Structure formats: structure tokens, C-alpha cells
Amino acid sequence: MAITNEQIARINELARKKKSADGLTSKELEEQANLRRLYIDSVKESLRAQVETTKLVDDKGNDITPDKLKKIQKDKGLRD
């Protein structure tokens, strides 16, 4: 699940408030933790998708993609 710009803005808003003299309430701390987890999961998902669509070739043009990655790509229909 991708994170929205509004959620990123809220993460930043909570971070600024945490640094201020007011600090965060327990409910805001929980919200911040949930939003951070969502952000981290989104980054992981994006990175995984990028890696899973990568094909490695050597200087001679030979496919040197690891077998484990080839299997993942084949299972997703990205490779013959």
C-alpha cells in the first residue's frame, strides 16, 4: 500500500510537534508510530518491486540474474 502525501505531511507535522515544548499526547504518539510503520512498509514494498523487475547482465550481455530472482520474476509472469 502506497503512502499518500497527506500522510507524509501528517508524519512531518507530528515530528515538529514532538520537538516543540508541547510534545505529543499518547494518542498522537500511537498515530505517529502507525504512520511511520505505514511509511516503512511502503518503502519496502517499492524497493521489493524495483528489485524484482531488475535483470542483471555482464559486460558481454549475458544474463547473470540470480536464480532466486529469476524464479520470482517467472512466478510473476515477468520472465519466460
C-alpha positions, 0 to 999 in steps of 0.5 A: 500500500502506497503512502499518500502525501497527506500522510507524509505531511501528517508524519512531518507535522507530528515530528515538529510537534514532538520537538516543540515544548508541547510534545505529543499526547499518547494518542498522537504518539500511537498515530505517529508510530502507525504512520511511520510503520505505514511509511516503512512498509511502503518503502519496502514494498517499492524497493521489493518491486524495483528489485524484482523487475531488475535483470542483471547482465555482464559486460558481454550481455549475458544474463547473470540474474540470480536464480532466486530472482529469476524464479520470482520474476517467472512466478510473476509472469515477468520472465519466460 
